[in-house]
């Protein structure tokens, strides 16, 4: 139904369905996409291209299980997904469509060949998703440090824990250390 009909014809008809928004790609689709690009580049592109695609693919593989940590609607998660499913395939496929001699030797933009331009694009994609990966890792490391500080505050340092009846400096397991001859002693919480 056109806009004219909506204005004068009264609105939506029963047959007209609302626009469906496609579901985001699954983890498997993301990994499959980046692996397919790597397969297309391997043997069909120079080693400089394949190595860069491999770098991006490895980072995507590392990031896919951690995408939930970025948040459902985050720009960083979108960048990782779009890199694997759109940016990387489009760049590599555009290059692969060119004749090799033209792509690798003919200057096409600002003194650069198509090969140089693709390498610049792949370097940018690789650096961008590596920064995202580092940010997620740093957040996990900060959480680990914070949890360690909480545990130290809650329970003290591990060197401060002693068994009841233990004599400081006595070897473990001796009668004076509260070992087997002294009988079991319950641990006490600080």
C-alpha positions as CSV (number, residue, x, y, z in Angstrom):
1,X,0.0,0.0,0.0
2,X,1.4,3.4,-1.0
3,X,1.4,6.6,1.0
4,X,-1.4,8.0,-1.1
5,X,-3.6,5.1,-0.1
6,X,-2.7,5.4,3.6
7,X,-3.7,9.1,3.5
8,X,-6.9,8.7,1.6
9,X,-7.6,4.9,1.6
10,X,-7.7,4.5,5.4
11,X,-4.6,2.7,6.5
12,X,-3.2,-0.8,6.7
13,X,-5.0,-3.7,5.1
14,X,-5.3,-7.2,6.7
15,X,-2.9,-8.6,4.1
16,X,-0.1,-6.1,4.8
17,X,2.4,-7.4,7.4
18,X,4.7,-5.2,9.5
19,X,8.3,-5.1,8.6
20,X,10.3,-7.9,10.1
21,X,13.6,-7.1,11.7
22,X,16.1,-9.8,11.0
23,X,17.6,-11.7,14.0
24,X,21.2,-11.0,14.8
25,X,23.7,-13.6,13.6
26,X,24.3,-16.5,15.9
27,X,27.8,-17.3,17.2
28,X,28.1,-20.1,14.7
29,X,27.2,-17.8,11.8
30,X,29.7,-15.2,12.9
31,X,32.5,-17.8,13.1
32,X,31.4,-19.5,9.8
33,X,31.5,-16.1,8.1
34,X,35.0,-15.2,9.2
35,X,36.3,-18.7,8.4
36,X,34.8,-18.6,4.9
37,X,36.6,-15.3,4.2
38,X,39.9,-16.9,5.4
39,X,39.3,-19.9,3.1
40,X,38.6,-17.6,0.1
41,X,41.8,-15.6,0.8
42,X,44.0,-18.6,1.4
43,X,45.7,-19.5,-1.9
44,X,43.9,-16.7,-3.8
45,X,45.6,-13.7,-2.2
46,X,49.2,-12.8,-1.3
47,X,50.5,-13.9,2.1
48,X,50.3,-10.4,3.4
49,X,46.5,-10.5,2.9
50,X,46.1,-14.0,4.3
51,X,48.1,-13.2,7.4
52,X,46.0,-10.1,8.1
53,X,42.8,-12.0,7.6
54,X,44.1,-14.7,9.9
55,X,44.8,-12.1,12.6
56,X,41.2,-10.8,12.3
57,X,39.8,-14.3,12.3
58,X,41.7,-15.3,15.4
59,X,40.5,-12.3,17.3
60,X,36.9,-12.8,16.2
61,X,37.1,-16.5,17.3
62,X,38.4,-15.2,20.7
63,X,35.7,-12.6,21.0
64,X,32.6,-14.6,20.0
65,X,32.2,-16.4,23.3
66,X,32.7,-13.1,25.1
67,X,30.3,-10.9,23.1
68,X,27.7,-11.1,25.9
69,X,30.1,-9.2,28.2
70,X,29.9,-6.2,25.9
71,X,26.1,-5.8,26.2
72,X,23.3,-6.6,23.8
73,X,23.2,-3.2,22.1
74,X,26.8,-2.1,22.5
75,X,28.7,-0.5,19.7
76,X,31.7,-2.7,20.4
77,X,29.6,-5.9,20.0
78,X,28.2,-4.6,16.8
79,X,31.7,-3.8,15.5
80,X,32.9,-7.3,16.1
81,X,29.8,-8.9,14.5
82,X,29.9,-6.5,11.5
83,X,33.6,-7.0,11.1
84,X,33.1,-10.8,10.8
85,X,29.9,-10.7,8.7
86,X,30.2,-7.6,6.6
87,X,33.4,-5.4,6.7
88,X,35.9,-8.2,6.3
89,X,34.0,-10.2,3.6
90,X,33.3,-7.1,1.6
91,X,36.9,-5.9,1.6
92,X,38.4,-9.2,0.8
93,X,35.8,-10.1,-1.8
94,X,36.2,-6.8,-3.6
95,X,40.0,-7.4,-3.8
96,X,39.6,-11.0,-5.0
97,X,37.3,-9.9,-7.9
98,X,40.1,-7.8,-9.4
99,X,42.6,-9.4,-11.8
100,X,45.8,-10.1,-9.8
101,X,48.1,-8.0,-11.9
102,X,45.8,-5.0,-11.7
103,X,45.2,-5.4,-8.0
104,X,48.8,-5.9,-7.0
105,X,50.5,-3.4,-9.3
106,X,48.2,-0.7,-10.6
107,X,48.0,2.5,-8.5
108,X,44.3,3.3,-8.0
109,X,44.2,5.9,-5.2
110,X,46.7,8.3,-3.6
111,X,49.7,6.3,-4.8
112,X,48.4,3.0,-3.5
113,X,47.5,-0.2,-5.3
114,X,44.4,-2.2,-4.4
115,X,46.6,-4.6,-2.5
116,X,48.0,-1.8,-0.3
117,X,44.5,-0.4,0.2
118,X,43.2,-3.8,1.3
119,X,46.2,-4.3,3.7
120,X,45.5,-0.9,5.2
121,X,41.8,-1.8,5.7
122,X,42.7,-5.2,7.2
123,X,45.2,-3.6,9.6
124,X,42.5,-1.1,10.7
125,X,39.9,-3.9,11.3
126,X,42.5,-6.0,13.1
127,X,43.6,-3.1,15.4
128,X,40.0,-2.1,16.1
129,X,38.7,-5.5,17.2
130,X,42.0,-6.2,19.2
131,X,41.3,-3.0,21.1
132,X,37.8,-4.3,21.9
133,X,39.2,-7.6,23.0
134,X,41.7,-5.9,25.2
135,X,39.0,-3.8,26.8
136,X,36.9,-6.9,27.6
137,X,40.0,-8.6,29.0
138,X,40.9,-5.5,31.1
139,X,37.4,-5.4,32.5
140,X,37.7,-9.1,33.4
141,X,41.1,-8.5,35.1
142,X,39.7,-5.5,37.0
143,X,36.8,-7.7,38.2
144,X,39.3,-10.4,39.3
145,X,41.4,-7.8,41.2
146,X,38.3,-6.4,42.9
147,X,37.2,-9.8,43.9
148,X,40.6,-10.6,45.4
149,X,40.5,-7.4,47.4
150,X,37.0,-8.3,48.6
151,X,38.3,-11.7,49.7
152,X,41.3,-10.2,51.5
153,X,39.1,-7.7,53.3
154,X,36.6,-10.4,54.2
155,X,38.9,-13.1,55.3
156,X,42.3,-11.5,55.7
157,X,45.5,-12.8,54.1
158,X,46.1,-16.5,53.7
159,X,49.2,-16.3,55.9
160,X,47.0,-15.1,58.8
161,X,45.0,-18.4,58.9
162,X,45.9,-20.8,61.6
163,X,44.4,-24.0,63.0
164,X,43.1,-23.9,66.5
165,X,45.6,-25.4,68.9
166,X,48.5,-25.1,66.4
167,X,51.8,-23.9,67.7
168,X,53.4,-21.4,65.4
169,X,56.5,-22.8,63.8
170,X,55.7,-26.4,64.6
171,X,55.9,-28.7,61.5
172,X,52.5,-29.7,60.1
173,X,51.1,-33.0,61.4
174,X,53.0,-32.9,64.7
175,X,51.1,-33.2,68.0
176,X,51.9,-29.6,68.9
177,X,50.7,-28.3,65.5
178,X,47.2,-29.8,66.0
179,X,48.1,-32.6,63.6
180,X,46.8,-36.2,63.6
181,X,47.8,-37.1,67.1
182,X,45.9,-34.1,68.6
183,X,42.7,-35.1,66.8
184,X,40.8,-33.1,64.2
185,X,40.1,-29.5,65.0
186,X,37.4,-27.5,63.3
187,X,38.5,-24.4,61.3
188,X,37.4,-21.2,62.6
189,X,36.3,-18.3,60.4
190,X,38.0,-15.0,61.2
